[in-house]
Amino acid sequence: MQRLLAILAFYKPFVVSSFIVTAIIGFFNPHLAPAIVTKLFLTVFAWYYVSETPNKRKLTFYKNIGISPLKLFSSMFIVDCILTVGFLIVFKEFT
């Protein structure tokens, strides 16, 4: 349970930007496939940003509690996809 909370704490700074991107995708093209591909691209970009900047120190904390960067970012991608799918389903109902 602590690992899940740690992953969610890592995801917290990305939530607002992810929601904005999801809203833009939903407005222009509310299909799931382009949204998931966009989220995958953004997750890879976040990994690159965190691992190649001074923010790399954040990954040390997660390594110390037993979460590898691959597991961290893949879990972040899965949580983001779940939120995106839920948002797009609701968005399709109102459009």
N, CA, C and O atoms as a GROMACS GRO file, in nm:
protein
  380
    1MET      N    1   0.082  -0.119   0.000
    1MET     CA    2   0.000   0.000   0.000
    1MET      C    3   0.087   0.125   0.000
    1MET      O    4   0.054   0.225  -0.063
    2GLN      N    5   0.201   0.118   0.073
    2GLN     CA    6   0.290   0.233   0.078
    2GLN      C    7   0.349   0.262  -0.060
    2GLN      O    8   0.368   0.378  -0.097
    3ARG      N    9   0.378   0.159  -0.136
    3ARG     CA   10   0.434   0.179  -0.269
    3ARG      C   11   0.334   0.246  -0.362
    3ARG      O   12   0.370   0.333  -0.440
    4LEU      N   13   0.208   0.205  -0.352
    4LEU     CA   14   0.104   0.268  -0.433
    4LEU      C   15   0.090   0.415  -0.398
    4LEU      O   16   0.076   0.499  -0.487
    5LEU      N   17   0.092   0.447  -0.270
    5LEU     CA   18   0.083   0.587  -0.228
    5LEU      C   19   0.205   0.666  -0.273
    5LEU      O   20   0.194   0.783  -0.308
    6ALA      N   21   0.322   0.602  -0.273
    6ALA     CA   22   0.443   0.669  -0.321
    6ALA      C   23   0.433   0.696  -0.471
    6ALA      O   24   0.474   0.803  -0.517
    7ILE      N   25   0.379   0.602  -0.547
    7ILE     CA   26   0.362   0.622  -0.691
    7ILE      C   27   0.263   0.734  -0.717
    7ILE      O   28   0.285   0.817  -0.805
    8LEU      N   29   0.154   0.737  -0.642
    8LEU     CA   30   0.055   0.844  -0.658
    8LEU      C   31   0.113   0.980  -0.618
    8LEU      O   32   0.079   1.082  -0.678
    9ALA      N   33   0.201   0.981  -0.518
    9ALA     CA   34   0.267   1.106  -0.480
    9ALA      C   35   0.361   1.153  -0.591
    9ALA      O   36   0.374   1.274  -0.614
   10PHE      N   37   0.424   1.060  -0.660
   10PHE     CA   38   0.510   1.096  -0.773
   10PHE      C   39   0.426   1.150  -0.889
   10PHE      O   40   0.469   1.241  -0.959
   11TYR      N   41   0.308   1.093  -0.909
   11TYR     CA   42   0.220   1.131  -1.019
   11TYR      C   43   0.152   1.267  -0.996
   11TYR      O   44   0.111   1.333  -1.091
   12LYS      N   45   0.141   1.308  -0.871
   12LYS     CA   46   0.066   1.427  -0.834
   12LYS      C   47   0.107   1.554  -0.912
   12LYS      O   48   0.018   1.627  -0.954
   13PRO      N   49   0.235   1.584  -0.933
   13PRO     CA   50   0.268   1.706  -1.008
   13PRO      C   51   0.228   1.700  -1.156
   13PRO      O   52   0.217   1.803  -1.221
   14PHE      N   53   0.207   1.580  -1.208
   14PHE     CA   54   0.173   1.564  -1.349
   14PHE      C   55   0.022   1.563  -1.375
   14PHE      O   56  -0.020   1.564  -1.491
   15VAL      N   57  -0.059   1.561  -1.272
   15VAL     CA   58  -0.203   1.546  -1.287
   15VAL      C   59  -0.266   1.663  -1.364
   15VAL      O   60  -0.347   1.641  -1.453
   16VAL      N   61  -0.230   1.784  -1.330
   16VAL     CA   62  -0.293   1.900  -1.392
   16VAL      C   63  -0.261   1.905  -1.541
   16VAL      O   64  -0.350   1.924  -1.623
   17SER      N   65  -0.133   1.888  -1.575
   17SER     CA   66  -0.096   1.892  -1.717
   17SER      C   67  -0.160   1.776  -1.792
   17SER      O   68  -0.200   1.791  -1.907
   18SER      N   69  -0.168   1.660  -1.729
   18SER     CA   70  -0.232   1.544  -1.792
   18SER      C   71  -0.380   1.569  -1.816
   18SER      O   72  -0.434   1.532  -1.920
   19PHE      N   73  -0.447   1.632  -1.720
   19PHE     CA   74  -0.588   1.662  -1.735
   19PHE      C   75  -0.612   1.763  -1.848
   19PHE      O   76  -0.708   1.750  -1.924
   20ILE      N   77  -0.525   1.862  -1.858
   20ILE     CA   78  -0.538   1.961  -1.964
   20ILE      C   79  -0.521   1.895  -2.100
   20ILE      O   80  -0.596   1.923  -2.193
   21VAL      N   81  -0.421   1.808  -2.112
   21VAL     CA   82  -0.399   1.737  -2.238
   21VAL      C   83  -0.518   1.648  -2.270
   21VAL      O   84  -0.560   1.640  -2.386
   22THR      N   85  -0.572   1.580  -2.171
   22THR     CA   86  -0.688   1.494  -2.193
   22THR      C   87  -0.810   1.576  -2.238
   22THR      O   88  -0.885   1.533  -2.325
   23ALA      N   89  -0.828   1.692  -2.178
   23ALA     CA   90  -0.941   1.778  -2.218
   23ALA      C   91  -0.924   1.825  -2.362
   23ALA      O   92  -1.022   1.829  -2.438
   24ILE      N   93  -0.804   1.860  -2.401
   24ILE     CA   94  -0.780   1.903  -2.539
   24ILE      C   95  -0.803   1.787  -2.636
   24ILE      O   96  -0.865   1.805  -2.740
   25ILE      N   97  -0.752   1.671  -2.601
   25ILE     CA   98  -0.774   1.553  -2.686
   25ILE      C   99  -0.922   1.522  -2.696
   25ILE      O  100  -0.972   1.494  -2.805
   26GLY      N  101  -0.994   1.527  -2.584
   26GLY     CA  102  -1.136   1.499  -2.584
   26GLY      C  103  -1.216   1.598  -2.667
   26GLY      O  104  -1.316   1.561  -2.728
   27PHE      N  105  -1.173   1.721  -2.669
   27PHE     CA  106  -1.243   1.823  -2.746
   27PHE      C  107  -1.224   1.803  -2.897
   27PHE      O  108  -1.319   1.816  -2.974
   28PHE      N  109  -1.102   1.771  -2.938
   28PHE     CA  110  -1.074   1.758  -3.081
   28PHE      C  111  -1.100   1.618  -3.136
   28PHE      O  112  -1.153   1.604  -3.247
   29ASN      N  113  -1.063   1.514  -3.061
   29ASN     CA  114  -1.076   1.377  -3.110
   29ASN      C  115  -1.099   1.284  -2.990
   29ASN      O  116  -1.003   1.235  -2.932
   30PRO      N  117  -1.225   1.260  -2.950
   30PRO     CA  118  -1.252   1.185  -2.828
   30PRO      C  119  -1.240   1.033  -2.842
   30PRO      O  120  -1.312   0.960  -2.774
   31HIS      N  121  -1.152   0.985  -2.926
   31HIS     CA  122  -1.131   0.841  -2.939
   31HIS      C  123  -1.021   0.797  -2.843
   31HIS      O  124  -0.933   0.875  -2.808
   32LEU      N  125  -1.027   0.671  -2.802
   32LEU     CA  126  -0.934   0.623  -2.701
   32LEU      C  127  -0.793   0.601  -2.754
   32LEU      O  128  -0.696   0.633  -2.684
   33ALA      N  129  -0.778   0.548  -2.874
   33ALA     CA  130  -0.645   0.513  -2.925
   33ALA      C  131  -0.551   0.634  -2.932
   33ALA      O  132  -0.439   0.626  -2.883
   34PRO      N  133  -0.592   0.747  -2.993
   34PRO     CA  134  -0.501   0.862  -2.996
   34PRO      C  135  -0.469   0.916  -2.856
   34PRO      O  136  -0.359   0.964  -2.831
   35ALA      N  137  -0.565   0.906  -2.766
   35ALA     CA  138  -0.542   0.954  -2.630
   35ALA      C  139  -0.438   0.867  -2.558
   35ALA      O  140  -0.350   0.920  -2.490
   36ILE      N  141  -0.448   0.736  -2.574
   36ILE     CA  142  -0.354   0.645  -2.509
   36ILE      C  143  -0.213   0.663  -2.568
   36ILE      O  144  -0.115   0.663  -2.494
   37VAL      N  145  -0.204   0.678  -2.699
   37VAL     CA  146  -0.074   0.700  -2.763
   37VAL      C  147  -0.013   0.831  -2.715
   37VAL      O  148   0.108   0.838  -2.690
   38THR      N  149  -0.095   0.935  -2.703
   38THR     CA  150  -0.046   1.063  -2.653
   38THR      C  151   0.002   1.050  -2.510
   38THR      O  152   0.105   1.107  -2.473
   39LYS      N  153  -0.071   0.976  -2.429
   39LYS     CA  154  -0.030   0.956  -2.290
   39LYS      C  155   0.100   0.877  -2.280
   39LYS      O  156   0.183   0.902  -2.193
   40LEU      N  157   0.118   0.780  -2.370
   40LEU     CA  158   0.243   0.705  -2.373
   40LEU      C  159   0.359   0.798  -2.408
   40LEU      O  160   0.465   0.792  -2.345
   41PHE      N  161   0.340   0.884  -2.508
   41PHE     CA  162   0.442   0.980  -2.544
   41PHE      C  163   0.474   1.073  -2.427
   41PHE      O  164   0.591   1.100  -2.400
   42LEU      N  165   0.373   1.122  -2.357
   42LEU     CA  166   0.395   1.211  -2.244
   42LEU      C  167   0.465   1.140  -2.128
   42LEU      O  168   0.544   1.201  -2.056
   43THR      N  169   0.437   1.012  -2.109
   43THR     CA  170   0.504   0.936  -2.005
   43THR      C  171   0.652   0.919  -2.037
   43THR      O  172   0.737   0.932  -1.949
   44VAL      N  173   0.683   0.890  -2.163
   44VAL     CA  174   0.823   0.880  -2.204
   44VAL      C  175   0.893   1.015  -2.188
   44VAL      O  176   1.007   1.021  -2.144
   45PHE      N  177   0.824   1.122  -2.224
   45PHE     CA  178   0.881   1.256  -2.206
   45PHE      C  179   0.905   1.284  -2.058
   45PHE      O  180   1.010   1.340  -2.023
   46ALA      N  181   0.812   1.248  -1.971
   46ALA     CA  182   0.830   1.268  -1.826
   46ALA      C  183   0.949   1.188  -1.775
   46ALA      O  184   1.026   1.238  -1.693
   47TRP      N  185   0.964   1.064  -1.823
   47TRP     CA  186   1.080   0.984  -1.783
   47TRP      C  187   1.210   1.053  -1.825
   47TRP      O  188   1.304   1.062  -1.747
   48TYR      N  189   1.214   1.100  -1.949
   48TYR     CA  190   1.334   1.169  -1.997
   48TYR      C  191   1.361   1.295  -1.915
   48TYR      O  192   1.475   1.321  -1.877
   49TYR      N  193   1.257   1.371  -1.889
   49TYR     CA  194   1.272   1.494  -1.811
   49TYR      C  195   1.326   1.466  -1.672
   49TYR      O  196   1.417   1.534  -1.625
   50VAL      N  197   1.271   1.366  -1.606
   50VAL     CA  198   1.313   1.336  -1.469
   50VAL      C  199   1.452   1.274  -1.467
   50VAL      O  200   1.531   1.304  -1.376
   51SER      N  201   1.485   1.190  -1.563
   51SER     CA  202   1.613   1.120  -1.557
   51SER      C  203   1.730   1.202  -1.612
   51SER      O  204   1.845   1.170  -1.582
   52GLU      N  205   1.704   1.306  -1.689
   52GLU     CA  206   1.814   1.383  -1.749
   52GLU      C  207   1.830   1.523  -1.692
   52GLU      O  208   1.911   1.600  -1.743
   53THR      N  209   1.757   1.558  -1.591
   53THR     CA  210   1.767   1.689  -1.528
   53THR      C  211   1.806   1.671  -1.382
   53THR      O  212   1.817   1.558  -1.334
   54PRO      N  213   1.827   1.780  -1.311
   54PRO     CA  214   1.857   1.766  -1.168
   54PRO      C  215   1.746   1.698  -1.087
   54PRO      O  216   1.767   1.664  -0.971
   55ASN      N  217   1.630   1.680  -1.146
   55ASN     CA  218   1.521   1.609  -1.078
   55ASN      C  219   1.550   1.460  -1.063
   55ASN      O  220   1.471   1.386  -1.005
   56LYS      N  221   1.664   1.415  -1.115
   56LYS     CA  222   1.702   1.274  -1.106
   56LYS      C  223   1.711   1.227  -0.961
   56LYS      O  224   1.696   1.109  -0.931
   57ARG      N  225   1.736   1.321  -0.872
   57ARG     CA  226   1.746   1.286  -0.730
   57ARG      C  227   1.616   1.229  -0.676
   57ARG      O  228   1.616   1.150  -0.581
   58LYS      N  229   1.503   1.268  -0.737
   58LYS     CA  230   1.374   1.215  -0.692
   58LYS      C  231   1.366   1.064  -0.712
   58LYS      O  232   1.303   0.994  -0.633
   59LEU      N  233   1.431   1.014  -0.816
   59LEU     CA  234   1.427   0.871  -0.843
   59LEU      C  235   1.501   0.791  -0.738
   59LEU      O  236   1.470   0.674  -0.716
   60THR      N  237   1.599   0.852  -0.672
   60THR     CA  238   1.675   0.782  -0.567
   60THR      C  239   1.584   0.741  -0.453
   60THR      O  240   1.597   0.630  -0.400
   61PHE      N  241   1.491   0.827  -0.414
   61PHE     CA  242   1.396   0.794  -0.309
   61PHE      C  243   1.315   0.670  -0.344
   61PHE      O  244   1.298   0.581  -0.262
   62TYR      N  245   1.266   0.665  -0.468
   62TYR     CA  246   1.184   0.552  -0.509
   62TYR      C  247   1.266   0.425  -0.522
   62TYR      O  248   1.216   0.316  -0.496
   63LYS      N  249   1.393   0.437  -0.563
   63LYS     CA  250   1.481   0.320  -0.568
   63LYS      C  251   1.505   0.266  -0.428
   63LYS      O  252   1.513   0.145  -0.408
   64ASN      N  253   1.517   0.356  -0.328
   64ASN     CA  254   1.542   0.313  -0.190
   64ASN      C  255   1.423   0.238  -0.130
   64ASN      O  256   1.441   0.154  -0.042
   65ILE      N  257   1.302   0.267  -0.176
   65ILE     CA  258   1.188   0.194  -0.122
   65ILE      C  259   1.149   0.076  -0.211
   65ILE      O  260   1.046   0.012  -0.188
   66GLY      N  261   1.231   0.048  -0.312
   66GLY     CA  262   1.212  -0.073  -0.391
   66GLY      C  263   1.130  -0.057  -0.517
   66GLY      O  264   1.076  -0.155  -0.570
   67ILE      N  265   1.118   0.065  -0.567
   67ILE     CA  266   1.042   0.088  -0.690
   67ILE      C  267   1.141   0.132  -0.798
   67ILE      O  268   1.203   0.238  -0.788
   68SER      N  269   1.155   0.051  -0.901
   68SER     CA  270   1.246   0.084  -1.010
   68SER      C  271   1.183   0.194  -1.096
   68SER      O  272   1.061   0.212  -1.096
   69PRO      N  273   1.266   0.268  -1.171
   69PRO     CA  274   1.208   0.371  -1.259
   69PRO      C  275   1.111   0.314  -1.361
   69PRO      O  276   1.011   0.379  -1.394
   70LEU      N  277   1.138   0.194  -1.413
   70LEU     CA  278   1.046   0.133  -1.509
   70LEU      C  279   0.910   0.105  -1.444
   70LEU      O  280   0.806   0.133  -1.503
   71LYS      N  281   0.912   0.051  -1.325
   71LYS     CA  282   0.788   0.023  -1.254
   71LYS      C  283   0.716   0.152  -1.216
   71LYS      O  284   0.593   0.158  -1.222
   72LEU      N  285   0.791   0.254  -1.179
   72LEU     CA  286   0.733   0.382  -1.142
   72LEU      C  287   0.660   0.446  -1.260
   72LEU      O  288   0.546   0.489  -1.247
   73PHE      N  289   0.726   0.453  -1.373
   73PHE     CA  290   0.666   0.520  -1.488
   73PHE      C  291   0.559   0.434  -1.555
   73PHE      O  292   0.462   0.488  -1.610
   74SER      N  293   0.574   0.302  -1.551
   74SER     CA  294   0.467   0.219  -1.607
   74SER      C  295   0.342   0.226  -1.520
   74SER      O  296   0.230   0.225  -1.572
   75SER      N  297   0.359   0.231  -1.390
   75SER     CA  298   0.244   0.247  -1.300
   75SER      C  299   0.179   0.383  -1.320
   75SER      O  300   0.057   0.396  -1.318
   76MET      N  301   0.262   0.485  -1.340
   76MET     CA  302   0.209   0.618  -1.366
   76MET      C  303   0.129   0.619  -1.497
   76MET      O  304   0.024   0.683  -1.505
   77PHE      N  305   0.178   0.549  -1.599
   77PHE     CA  306   0.108   0.540  -1.726
   77PHE      C  307  -0.026   0.469  -1.711
   77PHE      O  308  -0.125   0.512  -1.769
   78ILE      N  309  -0.030   0.361  -1.634
   78ILE     CA  310  -0.153   0.286  -1.614
   78ILE      C  311  -0.257   0.372  -1.540
   78ILE      O  312  -0.374   0.375  -1.579
   79VAL      N  313  -0.214   0.440  -1.435
   79VAL     CA  314  -0.307   0.527  -1.361
   79VAL      C  315  -0.357   0.639  -1.452
   79VAL      O  316  -0.475   0.673  -1.450
   80ASP      N  317  -0.267   0.695  -1.532
   80ASP     CA  318  -0.306   0.802  -1.624
   80ASP      C  319  -0.403   0.751  -1.729
   80ASP      O  320  -0.498   0.822  -1.765
   81CYS      N  321  -0.382   0.632  -1.779
   81CYS     CA  322  -0.474   0.574  -1.879
   81CYS      C  323  -0.612   0.549  -1.819
   81CYS      O  324  -0.712   0.574  -1.885
   82ILE      N  325  -0.617   0.501  -1.698
   82ILE     CA  326  -0.746   0.477  -1.632
   82ILE      C  327  -0.822   0.609  -1.617
   82ILE      O  328  -0.942   0.614  -1.645
   83LEU      N  329  -0.753   0.714  -1.573
   83LEU     CA  330  -0.819   0.844  -1.560
   83LEU      C  331  -0.861   0.900  -1.695
   83LEU      O  332  -0.967   0.960  -1.707
   84THR      N  333  -0.778   0.879  -1.797
   84THR     CA  334  -0.809   0.929  -1.931
   84THR      C  335  -0.931   0.858  -1.989
   84THR      O  336  -1.020   0.923  -2.044
   85VAL      N  337  -0.935   0.726  -1.976
   85VAL     CA  338  -1.049   0.651  -2.028
   85VAL      C  339  -1.177   0.693  -1.958
   85VAL      O  340  -1.280   0.713  -2.022
   86GLY      N  341  -1.172   0.708  -1.828
   86GLY     CA  342  -1.289   0.753  -1.754
   86GLY      C  343  -1.335   0.891  -1.797
   86GLY      O  344  -1.455   0.915  -1.816
   87PHE      N  345  -1.240   0.983  -1.813
   87PHE     CA  346  -1.275   1.117  -1.856
   87PHE      C  347  -1.334   1.118  -1.997
   87PHE      O  348  -1.432   1.187  -2.023
   88LEU      N  349  -1.274   1.042  -2.087
   88LEU     CA  350  -1.323   1.041  -2.226
   88LEU      C  351  -1.461   0.975  -2.238
   88LEU      O  352  -1.541   1.015  -2.322
   89ILE      N  353  -1.488   0.876  -2.156
   89ILE     CA  354  -1.621   0.815  -2.157
   89ILE      C  355  -1.726   0.916  -2.111
   89ILE      O  356  -1.832   0.928  -2.172
   90VAL      N  357  -1.696   0.989  -2.006
   90VAL     CA  358  -1.788   1.092  -1.958
   90VAL      C  359  -1.799   1.204  -2.062
   90VAL      O  360  -1.908   1.257  -2.086
   91PHE      N  361  -1.688   1.240  -2.123
   91PHE     CA  362  -1.688   1.348  -2.222
   91PHE      C  363  -1.772   1.310  -2.343
   91PHE      O  364  -1.844   1.395  -2.397
   92LYS      N  365  -1.764   1.184  -2.388
   92LYS     CA  366  -1.845   1.139  -2.502
   92LYS      C  367  -1.994   1.144  -2.473
   92LYS      O  368  -2.074   1.168  -2.563
   93GLU      N  369  -2.031   1.120  -2.348
   93GLU     CA  370  -2.173   1.121  -2.313
   93GLU      C  371  -2.234   1.260  -2.322
   93GLU      O  372  -2.353   1.274  -2.349
   94PHE      N  373  -2.154   1.363  -2.301
   94PHE     CA  374  -2.206   1.498  -2.302
   94PHE      C  375  -2.186   1.571  -2.433
   94PHE      O  376  -2.228   1.686  -2.447
   95THR      N  377  -2.122   1.507  -2.529
   95THR     CA  378  -2.104   1.572  -2.660
   95THR      C  379  -2.190   1.509  -2.765
   95THR      O  380  -2.188   1.550  -2.881
   0.00000   0.00000   0.00000
